[in-house]
Amino acid sequence: MYDPPALGLRLALPDNGTEEPGSPSRTTYDLVAKHFGEGFNGPLLVTVDIIASTDPIGVTNKIADEIRRVPGVAAVPLATPNPKADTAIIQVVPTTAPDSPQTEQLVTRLRALEPHFLAAYGTATAVTGLTAVGIDVSAKLGGSLLPFGLLVVGLSLVLLAMVFRSIAVPIKATLGYLLSVGAAFGATSFVFVQGHLAGILNVSHVGNVISFLPIILMGVLFGLAMDYEVFLVSRIREDYVHHRDPRHAIESGFVSASRVVVSAAIIMFAVFAAFVPEGSATIKPIAFSLAVGVFVDAFIVRMTLVPAVLALLGHRAWWLPTWLDRKLPIFDAEGDAMVHELRLADWPSPRSGEVISARELRVGDDRDRTVFGGVELHVAPGQLLGLHGPGPSGKSALLFTLAGRVSRVDGDLKVLGHVLPQHAHAVRTKVALISCRDTDAAADQARAAVAAGITLVLLDDLDTVVNTAQREIFRALFAQPSQVTFVFTCQNPLLLQDILPPDKLTTVALAAQPVEVA
């Protein structure tokens, strides 16, 4: 069965055998391997706890004799207790090089004998030394790849969903990133483990790569891949938001942003690729993997697959469930929110003191159907505003928009001096939103809000209040002179004439929106 090169990536810490040929350390390594054996470049140490033994020398020699018979052991040149006779040191020379798979298997076999030595001689043993430590470090780093990968994938999904307000775009971007990582792992294993093209790339040591390579590659490539994704897709999304034409958005966004992605990718590819022919043996595989990862991610994934997938998905590429849209924070990557806020800095006139200012205000549903549209409001402090209309007029949606509960708003809106939806959180803490249909104590809640210093009280379905005592409280609240502004919704304001003071009342009639019938 054929195994993909990416699954055969071997990790090890560098030793003198990975140095450049001709260097003093490499020459020494090769001479030792030639005249004594490869294992002498990386002997293992087995420590024996003999502090409770009545025959420390005998126990040490017996354990050493058993270790000599273990497959993969070339020699045991040293087996002796220390001067205090509490620990014995047994030096074990493998038959293979320190970074070979056979040496790793030998360490596993020696550690598997620990229960036997404890039962037979009453002593605890441990396998250590630079070679064993290197094997342990490589195993730990290899084992951390899965949780690290899950963390990276999870972050990319959440962050990109915040930026692009989409489900498909983050999934596509994350799968593309994983494809780039897999391609980089496979190419690195193909050259530095299997040895293909090693001569052309001036690779002097094959068989394994430095243990830190996967973590470095995944971290650096994640940052670069997400940069390329944001560069390209943010421009496409910006055009889509303005024109609602998926194909035109892809064409316009790709033409505008592709130059940035290509330039950035060429720079990074050149930087990493420059270290491959003449870099050190430790740096070469890292540089090579990053160069391959950048090339695949920028030119194959972002520049080819991303536009193709967006074109196939069409409008579905920019769909986000309403419940998730409400929970995700708004992250303005393109700066539209800042531009919008600066444009409204002096609107309306600061001297007007308006509590609510709205111009060409519109809100649509998940299918971009208008809930309400073309609304213009200018509400002064202490004013009483009634929003009325039939069921599908969107009056409750407008009230929730004024309360900062709606994240997607078209047009201009300021509430208590805050631009919405950018500062929705600040508005929510300064207004009271009361659903009269869901409580029998709406007036008591409104009175408590006024007593707490709230200056904007929003009442949904005020005409559902029929309790005489509650209506009396509302009459008193509405009639008293104060700077508290009340905005309410109702089906028909005529039903509320007995509690509404006409000198403070302003009403706005909302037209019903067409309703699709399945």
BELQUIGI-V366802 format. One record per residue. N is the residue number from 1. SS is DSSP state (alpha for helix, beta for strand, coil for the rest). PHI is phi in whole degrees, 0 to 359 (none if undefined). D_FIRST is the distance of its C-alpha to the first C-alpha in Angstrom with 1 decimal. Layout:
n->N ss->SS phi->PHI d_first->D_FIRST
n->N ss->SS phi->PHI d_first->D_FIRST
This chain:
n->1 ss->coil phi->none d_first->0.0
n->2 ss->coil phi->278 d_first->3.8
n->3 ss->coil phi->258 d_first->6.4
n->4 ss->coil phi->300 d_first->9.8
n->5 ss->alpha phi->304 d_first->12.5
n->6 ss->alpha phi->299 d_first->14.7
n->7 ss->alpha phi->280 d_first->12.9
n->8 ss->alpha phi->259 d_first->13.2
n->9 ss->coil phi->290 d_first->16.9
n->10 ss->coil phi->263 d_first->18.8
n->11 ss->beta phi->249 d_first->22.4
n->12 ss->beta phi->200 d_first->25.4
n->13 ss->coil phi->280 d_first->29.1
n->14 ss->coil phi->292 d_first->30.5
n->15 ss->coil phi->227 d_first->32.5
n->16 ss->alpha phi->295 d_first->34.4
n->17 ss->alpha phi->288 d_first->31.4
n->18 ss->alpha phi->265 d_first->30.5
n->19 ss->coil phi->288 d_first->34.0
n->20 ss->coil phi->293 d_first->34.9
n->21 ss->coil phi->303 d_first->35.4
n->22 ss->coil phi->97 d_first->39.2
n->23 ss->coil phi->287 d_first->40.0
n->24 ss->alpha phi->304 d_first->41.9
n->25 ss->alpha phi->294 d_first->39.3
n->26 ss->alpha phi->290 d_first->36.4
n->27 ss->alpha phi->298 d_first->38.7
n->28 ss->alpha phi->298 d_first->39.6
n->29 ss->alpha phi->300 d_first->35.9
n->30 ss->alpha phi->293 d_first->35.0
n->31 ss->alpha phi->293 d_first->38.1
n->32 ss->alpha phi->297 d_first->37.5
n->33 ss->alpha phi->296 d_first->33.9
n->34 ss->alpha phi->288 d_first->35.2
n->35 ss->alpha phi->267 d_first->38.2
n->36 ss->coil phi->243 d_first->37.3
n->37 ss->coil phi->127 d_first->33.5
n->38 ss->alpha phi->297 d_first->31.0
n->39 ss->alpha phi->294 d_first->31.6
n->40 ss->alpha phi->291 d_first->35.3
n->41 ss->alpha phi->281 d_first->34.5
n->42 ss->coil phi->209 d_first->33.3
n->43 ss->coil phi->292 d_first->34.8
n->44 ss->beta phi->259 d_first->34.5
n->45 ss->beta phi->239 d_first->37.5
n->46 ss->beta phi->250 d_first->37.9
n->47 ss->beta phi->263 d_first->41.0
n->48 ss->beta phi->235 d_first->42.9
n->49 ss->beta phi->276 d_first->45.6
n->50 ss->coil phi->246 d_first->48.4
n->51 ss->coil phi->296 d_first->51.4
n->52 ss->coil phi->261 d_first->52.1
n->53 ss->coil phi->276 d_first->51.5
n->54 ss->coil phi->272 d_first->54.5
n->55 ss->coil phi->223 d_first->52.8
n->56 ss->alpha phi->298 d_first->50.7
n->57 ss->alpha phi->292 d_first->50.4
n->58 ss->alpha phi->297 d_first->49.5
n->59 ss->alpha phi->297 d_first->46.8
n->60 ss->alpha phi->299 d_first->45.4
n->61 ss->alpha phi->294 d_first->45.3
n->62 ss->alpha phi->294 d_first->43.7
n->63 ss->alpha phi->296 d_first->40.9
n->64 ss->alpha phi->298 d_first->40.4
n->65 ss->alpha phi->296 d_first->40.3
n->66 ss->alpha phi->294 d_first->37.5
n->67 ss->alpha phi->294 d_first->35.5
n->68 ss->alpha phi->299 d_first->35.9
n->69 ss->coil phi->272 d_first->34.0
n->70 ss->coil phi->286 d_first->30.9
n->71 ss->coil phi->301 d_first->27.9
n->72 ss->coil phi->98 d_first->27.4
n->73 ss->beta phi->265 d_first->31.2
n->74 ss->beta phi->275 d_first->33.0
n->75 ss->beta phi->196 d_first->36.5
n->76 ss->beta phi->235 d_first->38.7
n->77 ss->beta phi->284 d_first->41.6
n->78 ss->beta phi->220 d_first->43.4
n->79 ss->beta phi->208 d_first->44.3
n->80 ss->beta phi->206 d_first->47.5
n->81 ss->beta phi->287 d_first->49.2
n->82 ss->coil phi->281 d_first->50.7
n->83 ss->coil phi->303 d_first->54.5
n->84 ss->coil phi->276 d_first->55.0
n->85 ss->coil phi->60 d_first->52.9
n->86 ss->coil phi->252 d_first->51.1
n->87 ss->beta phi->218 d_first->47.6
n->88 ss->beta phi->252 d_first->46.0
n->89 ss->beta phi->245 d_first->43.5
n->90 ss->beta phi->241 d_first->41.0
n->91 ss->beta phi->271 d_first->39.2
n->92 ss->beta phi->240 d_first->35.8
n->93 ss->beta phi->257 d_first->34.3
n->94 ss->beta phi->288 d_first->30.5
n->95 ss->coil phi->275 d_first->29.1
n->96 ss->coil phi->238 d_first->26.8
n->97 ss->coil phi->293 d_first->27.5
n->98 ss->coil phi->300 d_first->28.4
n->99 ss->coil phi->260 d_first->25.5
n->100 ss->coil phi->273 d_first->22.7
n->101 ss->alpha phi->298 d_first->20.2
n->102 ss->alpha phi->295 d_first->21.9
n->103 ss->alpha phi->294 d_first->25.2
n->104 ss->alpha phi->298 d_first->23.9
n->105 ss->alpha phi->294 d_first->22.8
n->106 ss->alpha phi->296 d_first->26.3
n->107 ss->alpha phi->300 d_first->28.0
n->108 ss->alpha phi->296 d_first->26.2
n->109 ss->alpha phi->294 d_first->27.3
n->110 ss->alpha phi->295 d_first->30.8
n->111 ss->alpha phi->290 d_first->31.2
n->112 ss->alpha phi->290 d_first->30.0
n->113 ss->coil phi->276 d_first->33.1
n->114 ss->alpha phi->303 d_first->35.5
n->115 ss->alpha phi->298 d_first->36.5
n->116 ss->alpha phi->296 d_first->37.0
n->117 ss->alpha phi->298 d_first->39.3
n->118 ss->alpha phi->293 d_first->41.2
n->119 ss->alpha phi->285 d_first->41.8
n->120 ss->alpha phi->278 d_first->42.7
n->121 ss->alpha phi->240 d_first->44.8
n->122 ss->coil phi->71 d_first->45.6
n->123 ss->coil phi->235 d_first->44.3
n->124 ss->coil phi->268 d_first->41.8
n->125 ss->beta phi->236 d_first->39.3
n->126 ss->beta phi->211 d_first->37.2
n->127 ss->beta phi->253 d_first->34.8
n->128 ss->beta phi->216 d_first->35.7
n->129 ss->coil phi->104 d_first->36.3
n->130 ss->alpha phi->300 d_first->35.1
n->131 ss->alpha phi->294 d_first->31.7
n->132 ss->alpha phi->294 d_first->31.2
n->133 ss->alpha phi->296 d_first->32.7
n->134 ss->alpha phi->299 d_first->30.4
n->135 ss->alpha phi->295 d_first->27.4
n->136 ss->alpha phi->294 d_first->29.0
n->137 ss->alpha phi->298 d_first->29.9
n->138 ss->alpha phi->297 d_first->26.3
n->139 ss->alpha phi->294 d_first->25.1
n->140 ss->alpha phi->296 d_first->27.9
n->141 ss->alpha phi->294 d_first->27.2
n->142 ss->alpha phi->295 d_first->23.5
n->143 ss->alpha phi->290 d_first->24.5
n->144 ss->alpha phi->276 d_first->27.1
n->145 ss->alpha phi->296 d_first->24.8
n->146 ss->alpha phi->296 d_first->24.3
n->147 ss->alpha phi->297 d_first->28.1
n->148 ss->alpha phi->295 d_first->29.0
n->149 ss->alpha phi->297 d_first->26.7
n->150 ss->alpha phi->296 d_first->28.2
n->151 ss->alpha phi->296 d_first->31.6
n->152 ss->alpha phi->296 d_first->31.1
n->153 ss->alpha phi->296 d_first->29.7
n->154 ss->alpha phi->298 d_first->32.6
n->155 ss->alpha phi->297 d_first->35.2
n->156 ss->alpha phi->296 d_first->34.0
n->157 ss->alpha phi->297 d_first->34.2
n->158 ss->alpha phi->291 d_first->37.7
n->159 ss->alpha phi->296 d_first->39.2
n->160 ss->alpha phi->289 d_first->38.1
n->161 ss->alpha phi->295 d_first->39.4
n->162 ss->alpha phi->294 d_first->42.6
n->163 ss->alpha phi->286 d_first->42.9
n->164 ss->alpha phi->259 d_first->41.9
n->165 ss->coil phi->49 d_first->43.0
n->166 ss->coil phi->208 d_first->39.9
n->167 ss->coil phi->264 d_first->36.8
n->168 ss->alpha phi->293 d_first->34.6
n->169 ss->alpha phi->297 d_first->35.3
n->170 ss->alpha phi->298 d_first->34.1
n->171 ss->alpha phi->296 d_first->30.9
n->172 ss->alpha phi->299 d_first->30.2
n->173 ss->alpha phi->295 d_first->31.1
n->174 ss->alpha phi->291 d_first->28.9
n->175 ss->alpha phi->297 d_first->25.8
n->176 ss->alpha phi->296 d_first->26.5
n->177 ss->alpha phi->297 d_first->26.9
n->178 ss->alpha phi->296 d_first->23.6
n->179 ss->alpha phi->297 d_first->22.0
n->180 ss->alpha phi->295 d_first->24.0
n->181 ss->alpha phi->296 d_first->23.0
n->182 ss->alpha phi->298 d_first->19.2
n->183 ss->alpha phi->296 d_first->19.8
n->184 ss->alpha phi->294 d_first->21.9
n->185 ss->alpha phi->299 d_first->19.5
n->186 ss->alpha phi->296 d_first->16.7
n->187 ss->alpha phi->295 d_first->19.3
n->188 ss->alpha phi->295 d_first->20.7
n->189 ss->alpha phi->296 d_first->17.5
n->190 ss->alpha phi->300 d_first->16.8
n->191 ss->alpha phi->267 d_first->20.3
n->192 ss->alpha phi->267 d_first->21.4
n->193 ss->alpha phi->255 d_first->18.4
n->194 ss->coil phi->275 d_first->16.4
n->195 ss->coil phi->88 d_first->19.8
n->196 ss->coil phi->291 d_first->19.5
n->197 ss->coil phi->62 d_first->23.1
n->198 ss->coil phi->296 d_first->24.5
n->199 ss->coil phi->294 d_first->27.4
n->200 ss->coil phi->296 d_first->28.4
n->201 ss->coil phi->268 d_first->28.5
n->202 ss->coil phi->60 d_first->30.3
n->203 ss->coil phi->265 d_first->27.8
n->204 ss->coil phi->269 d_first->28.9
n->205 ss->coil phi->232 d_first->26.6
n->206 ss->coil phi->234 d_first->22.9
n->207 ss->coil phi->127 d_first->20.6
n->208 ss->coil phi->199 d_first->21.7
n->209 ss->beta phi->231 d_first->23.9
n->210 ss->beta phi->299 d_first->27.0
n->211 ss->coil phi->297 d_first->26.5
n->212 ss->coil phi->278 d_first->28.8
n->213 ss->alpha phi->301 d_first->26.8
n->214 ss->alpha phi->300 d_first->25.0
n->215 ss->alpha phi->294 d_first->28.3
n->216 ss->alpha phi->298 d_first->30.3
n->217 ss->alpha phi->299 d_first->27.9
n->218 ss->alpha phi->295 d_first->27.8
n->219 ss->alpha phi->291 d_first->31.5
n->220 ss->alpha phi->294 d_first->32.7
n->221 ss->alpha phi->293 d_first->30.4
n->222 ss->alpha phi->299 d_first->31.5
n->223 ss->alpha phi->298 d_first->35.1
n->224 ss->alpha phi->293 d_first->34.6
n->225 ss->alpha phi->297 d_first->32.5
n->226 ss->alpha phi->291 d_first->35.1
n->227 ss->alpha phi->299 d_first->37.9
n->228 ss->alpha phi->297 d_first->36.5
n->229 ss->alpha phi->297 d_first->36.0
n->230 ss->alpha phi->293 d_first->39.6
n->231 ss->alpha phi->306 d_first->41.0
n->232 ss->alpha phi->279 d_first->39.6
n->233 ss->alpha phi->283 d_first->39.7
n->234 ss->alpha phi->297 d_first->43.0
n->235 ss->alpha phi->291 d_first->44.7
n->236 ss->alpha phi->295 d_first->43.1
n->237 ss->alpha phi->295 d_first->44.2
n->238 ss->alpha phi->302 d_first->47.7
n->239 ss->alpha phi->293 d_first->48.2
n->240 ss->alpha phi->294 d_first->46.8
n->241 ss->alpha phi->298 d_first->49.2
n->242 ss->alpha phi->278 d_first->52.2
n->243 ss->alpha phi->242 d_first->51.5
n->244 ss->coil phi->57 d_first->49.0
n->245 ss->coil phi->240 d_first->47.4
n->246 ss->alpha phi->301 d_first->43.6
n->247 ss->alpha phi->292 d_first->43.1
n->248 ss->alpha phi->296 d_first->46.1
n->249 ss->alpha phi->296 d_first->45.0
n->250 ss->alpha phi->295 d_first->41.6
n->251 ss->alpha phi->296 d_first->43.3
n->252 ss->alpha phi->293 d_first->46.1
n->253 ss->alpha phi->294 d_first->44.0
n->254 ss->alpha phi->295 d_first->41.4
n->255 ss->alpha phi->297 d_first->44.1
n->256 ss->alpha phi->285 d_first->45.9
n->257 ss->alpha phi->259 d_first->43.1
n->258 ss->alpha phi->298 d_first->40.6
n->259 ss->alpha phi->297 d_first->42.7
n->260 ss->alpha phi->294 d_first->42.6
n->261 ss->alpha phi->296 d_first->38.8
n->262 ss->alpha phi->298 d_first->38.3
n->263 ss->alpha phi->297 d_first->40.9
n->264 ss->alpha phi->296 d_first->39.6
n->265 ss->alpha phi->292 d_first->36.0
n->266 ss->alpha phi->296 d_first->37.1
n->267 ss->alpha phi->298 d_first->39.1
n->268 ss->alpha phi->293 d_first->36.4
n->269 ss->alpha phi->298 d_first->33.8
n->270 ss->alpha phi->295 d_first->36.4
n->271 ss->alpha phi->297 d_first->37.2
n->272 ss->alpha phi->289 d_first->33.7
n->273 ss->alpha phi->294 d_first->32.7
n->274 ss->alpha phi->295 d_first->35.9
n->275 ss->alpha phi->274 d_first->34.6
n->276 ss->alpha phi->286 d_first->31.4
n->277 ss->alpha phi->292 d_first->33.0
n->278 ss->alpha phi->240 d_first->35.7
n->279 ss->coil phi->283 d_first->35.0
n->280 ss->coil phi->290 d_first->34.5
n->281 ss->alpha phi->297 d_first->31.1
n->282 ss->alpha phi->283 d_first->31.2
n->283 ss->alpha phi->280 d_first->32.1
n->284 ss->alpha phi->307 d_first->29.9
n->285 ss->alpha phi->296 d_first->26.5
n->286 ss->alpha phi->295 d_first->28.5
n->287 ss->alpha phi->296 d_first->30.4
n->288 ss->alpha phi->297 d_first->27.4
n->289 ss->alpha phi->296 d_first->25.4
n->290 ss->alpha phi->293 d_first->28.7
n->291 ss->alpha phi->297 d_first->29.4
n->292 ss->alpha phi->296 d_first->26.0
n->293 ss->alpha phi->299 d_first->26.4
n->294 ss->alpha phi->296 d_first->30.0
n->295 ss->alpha phi->298 d_first->29.2
n->296 ss->alpha phi->296 d_first->26.5
n->297 ss->alpha phi->292 d_first->28.5
n->298 ss->alpha phi->286 d_first->31.8
n->299 ss->alpha phi->267 d_first->31.1
n->300 ss->alpha phi->262 d_first->28.1
n->301 ss->alpha phi->282 d_first->28.4
n->302 ss->alpha phi->287 d_first->32.2
n->303 ss->alpha phi->274 d_first->33.6
n->304 ss->alpha phi->243 d_first->31.4
n->305 ss->alpha phi->287 d_first->29.6
n->306 ss->alpha phi->298 d_first->32.5
n->307 ss->alpha phi->299 d_first->35.2
n->308 ss->alpha phi->296 d_first->33.0
n->309 ss->alpha phi->294 d_first->32.2
n->310 ss->alpha phi->297 d_first->35.9
n->311 ss->alpha phi->295 d_first->37.0
n->312 ss->alpha phi->292 d_first->34.9
n->313 ss->alpha phi->282 d_first->36.2
n->314 ss->alpha phi->63 d_first->39.8
n->315 ss->alpha phi->296 d_first->42.2
n->316 ss->alpha phi->297 d_first->39.6
n->317 ss->alpha phi->296 d_first->38.2
n->318 ss->alpha phi->248 d_first->41.3
n->319 ss->coil phi->270 d_first->41.7
n->320 ss->coil phi->220 d_first->42.1
n->321 ss->coil phi->304 d_first->43.3
n->322 ss->alpha phi->300 d_first->47.0
n->323 ss->alpha phi->296 d_first->46.6
n->324 ss->alpha phi->285 d_first->44.0
n->325 ss->alpha phi->299 d_first->46.1
n->326 ss->alpha phi->289 d_first->49.0
n->327 ss->alpha phi->276 d_first->47.1
n->328 ss->coil phi->283 d_first->45.4
n->329 ss->coil phi->297 d_first->47.7
n->330 ss->coil phi->272 d_first->48.6
n->331 ss->coil phi->242 d_first->47.2
n->332 ss->coil phi->271 d_first->49.0
n->333 ss->coil phi->288 d_first->46.6
n->334 ss->coil phi->277 d_first->48.5
n->335 ss->coil phi->84 d_first->52.0
n->336 ss->alpha phi->298 d_first->53.4
n->337 ss->alpha phi->296 d_first->54.9
n->338 ss->alpha phi->295 d_first->56.6
n->339 ss->alpha phi->299 d_first->58.1
n->340 ss->alpha phi->299 d_first->59.2
n->341 ss->alpha phi->292 d_first->60.9
n->342 ss->alpha phi->295 d_first->62.7
n->343 ss->alpha phi->294 d_first->63.9
n->344 ss->coil phi->263 d_first->65.4
n->345 ss->coil phi->301 d_first->66.9
n->346 ss->coil phi->251 d_first->70.5
n->347 ss->coil phi->240 d_first->70.1
n->348 ss->coil phi->289 d_first->72.2
n->349 ss->coil phi->303 d_first->75.1
n->350 ss->alpha phi->305 d_first->75.0
n->351 ss->alpha phi->281 d_first->78.7
n->352 ss->alpha phi->289 d_first->77.9
n->353 ss->coil phi->65 d_first->76.5
n->354 ss->coil phi->293 d_first->74.5
n->355 ss->coil phi->280 d_first->72.3
n->356 ss->beta phi->230 d_first->70.1
n->357 ss->beta phi->226 d_first->69.6
n->358 ss->beta phi->224 d_first->67.4
n->359 ss->beta phi->216 d_first->67.2
n->360 ss->beta phi->50 d_first->65.2
n->361 ss->beta phi->281 d_first->63.2
n->362 ss->beta phi->214 d_first->60.4
n->363 ss->beta phi->225 d_first->57.6
n->364 ss->beta phi->244 d_first->54.9
n->365 ss->coil phi->270 d_first->52.6
n->366 ss->coil phi->296 d_first->48.8
n->367 ss->coil phi->258 d_first->49.1
n->368 ss->coil phi->64 d_first->51.6
n->369 ss->coil phi->273 d_first->54.6
n->370 ss->beta phi->290 d_first->57.8
n->371 ss->beta phi->272 d_first->59.0
n->372 ss->beta phi->209 d_first->62.1
n->373 ss->beta phi->203 d_first->63.0
n->374 ss->beta phi->67 d_first->65.8
n->375 ss->beta phi->276 d_first->67.2
n->376 ss->beta phi->229 d_first->69.7
n->377 ss->beta phi->226 d_first->71.3
n->378 ss->beta phi->218 d_first->73.7
n->379 ss->beta phi->247 d_first->74.6
n->380 ss->coil phi->268 d_first->77.2
n->381 ss->coil phi->300 d_first->77.7
n->382 ss->coil phi->81 d_first->79.5
n->383 ss->coil phi->278 d_first->78.8
n->384 ss->beta phi->245 d_first->77.9
n->385 ss->beta phi->245 d_first->75.4
n->386 ss->beta phi->247 d_first->74.5
n->387 ss->beta phi->255 d_first->71.5
n->388 ss->beta phi->225 d_first->72.1
n->389 ss->coil phi->163 d_first->70.8
n->390 ss->coil phi->293 d_first->69.2
n->391 ss->alpha phi->312 d_first->66.0
n->392 ss->alpha phi->276 d_first->63.5
n->393 ss->alpha phi->280 d_first->65.4
n->394 ss->coil phi->82 d_first->63.0
n->395 ss->alpha phi->295 d_first->65.8
n->396 ss->alpha phi->292 d_first->63.7
n->397 ss->alpha phi->298 d_first->60.8
n->398 ss->alpha phi->296 d_first->63.3
n->399 ss->alpha phi->296 d_first->64.7
n->400 ss->alpha phi->293 d_first->61.2
n->401 ss->alpha phi->294 d_first->60.6
n->402 ss->alpha phi->297 d_first->63.8
n->403 ss->coil phi->275 d_first->62.7
n->404 ss->coil phi->79 d_first->59.5
n->405 ss->coil phi->263 d_first->57.2
n->406 ss->coil phi->245 d_first->55.6
n->407 ss->coil phi->270 d_first->53.0
n->408 ss->coil phi->245 d_first->53.1
n->409 ss->coil phi->226 d_first->56.6
n->410 ss->beta phi->256 d_first->57.8
n->411 ss->beta phi->103 d_first->61.1
n->412 ss->beta phi->248 d_first->63.2
n->413 ss->beta phi->211 d_first->63.9
n->414 ss->beta phi->233 d_first->65.7
n->415 ss->beta phi->231 d_first->66.6
n->416 ss->coil phi->55 d_first->68.8
n->417 ss->coil phi->85 d_first->68.1
n->418 ss->beta phi->255 d_first->64.3
n->419 ss->beta phi->282 d_first->62.1
n->420 ss->coil phi->249 d_first->59.8
n->421 ss->coil phi->270 d_first->56.9
n->422 ss->coil phi->301 d_first->56.3
n->423 ss->coil phi->245 d_first->58.5
n->424 ss->alpha phi->299 d_first->58.0
n->425 ss->alpha phi->297 d_first->57.6
n->426 ss->alpha phi->294 d_first->61.1
n->427 ss->alpha phi->292 d_first->62.7
n->428 ss->alpha phi->301 d_first->61.3
n->429 ss->coil phi->280 d_first->63.1
n->430 ss->coil phi->248 d_first->66.4
n->431 ss->beta phi->237 d_first->66.8
n->432 ss->beta phi->246 d_first->67.3
n->433 ss->beta phi->248 d_first->65.5
n->434 ss->beta phi->236 d_first->67.0
n->435 ss->beta phi->266 d_first->66.1
n->436 ss->alpha phi->292 d_first->69.4
n->437 ss->alpha phi->288 d_first->67.8
n->438 ss->alpha phi->260 d_first->65.7
n->439 ss->coil phi->214 d_first->68.5
n->440 ss->coil phi->263 d_first->72.2
n->441 ss->coil phi->232 d_first->73.1
n->442 ss->alpha phi->298 d_first->72.2
n->443 ss->alpha phi->293 d_first->75.6
n->444 ss->alpha phi->298 d_first->75.4
n->445 ss->alpha phi->295 d_first->72.0
n->446 ss->alpha phi->295 d_first->73.5
n->447 ss->alpha phi->296 d_first->76.5
n->448 ss->alpha phi->294 d_first->74.4
n->449 ss->alpha phi->295 d_first->72.3
n->450 ss->alpha phi->296 d_first->75.5
n->451 ss->alpha phi->296 d_first->76.9
n->452 ss->coil phi->277 d_first->73.7
n->453 ss->coil phi->96 d_first->74.3
n->454 ss->coil phi->290 d_first->72.0
n->455 ss->coil phi->254 d_first->73.5
n->456 ss->beta phi->224 d_first->71.3
n->457 ss->beta phi->244 d_first->71.0
n->458 ss->beta phi->248 d_first->68.9
n->459 ss->beta phi->239 d_first->69.8
n->460 ss->beta phi->265 d_first->67.7
n->461 ss->coil phi->59 d_first->69.5
n->462 ss->alpha phi->296 d_first->72.9
n->463 ss->alpha phi->288 d_first->74.7
n->464 ss->alpha phi->277 d_first->73.0
n->465 ss->coil phi->278 d_first->75.2
n->466 ss->coil phi->244 d_first->78.1
n->467 ss->coil phi->294 d_first->79.3
n->468 ss->alpha phi->299 d_first->82.8
n->469 ss->alpha phi->295 d_first->82.4
n->470 ss->alpha phi->293 d_first->79.2
n->471 ss->alpha phi->295 d_first->80.8
n->472 ss->alpha phi->294 d_first->83.7
n->473 ss->alpha phi->296 d_first->81.5
n->474 ss->alpha phi->297 d_first->79.9
n->475 ss->alpha phi->300 d_first->83.4
n->476 ss->alpha phi->291 d_first->84.3
n->477 ss->alpha phi->296 d_first->81.2
n->478 ss->alpha phi->289 d_first->81.5
n->479 ss->alpha phi->275 d_first->85.2
n->480 ss->coil phi->290 d_first->85.4
n->481 ss->coil phi->287 d_first->85.6
n->482 ss->coil phi->198 d_first->82.5
n->483 ss->coil phi->265 d_first->79.6
n->484 ss->coil phi->280 d_first->77.1
n->485 ss->beta phi->259 d_first->75.4
n->486 ss->beta phi->246 d_first->74.5
n->487 ss->beta phi->235 d_first->72.1
n->488 ss->beta phi->227 d_first->71.8
n->489 ss->beta phi->243 d_first->70.3
n->490 ss->beta phi->198 d_first->72.0
n->491 ss->coil phi->284 d_first->72.4
n->492 ss->coil phi->216 d_first->76.2
n->493 ss->alpha phi->294 d_first->78.1
n->494 ss->alpha phi->296 d_first->81.3
n->495 ss->alpha phi->286 d_first->80.4
n->496 ss->alpha phi->245 d_first->80.5
n->497 ss->coil phi->299 d_first->83.9
n->498 ss->coil phi->288 d_first->85.5
n->499 ss->coil phi->244 d_first->83.3
n->500 ss->coil phi->256 d_first->82.6
n->501 ss->coil phi->286 d_first->85.2
n->502 ss->coil phi->294 d_first->85.8
n->503 ss->coil phi->288 d_first->86.8
n->504 ss->coil phi->253 d_first->83.3
n->505 ss->beta phi->272 d_first->81.2
n->506 ss->beta phi->230 d_first->79.1
n->507 ss->beta phi->242 d_first->77.0
n->508 ss->beta phi->232 d_first->74.1
n->509 ss->beta phi->268 d_first->73.2
n->510 ss->coil phi->254 d_first->69.6
n->511 ss->coil phi->280 d_first->68.9
n->512 ss->coil phi->290 d_first->66.5
n->513 ss->coil phi->268 d_first->63.1
n->514 ss->coil phi->296 d_first->61.9
n->515 ss->coil phi->247 d_first->59.6
n->516 ss->coil phi->285 d_first->56.9
n->517 ss->coil phi->251 d_first->57.2
n->518 ss->coil phi->291 d_first->54.1
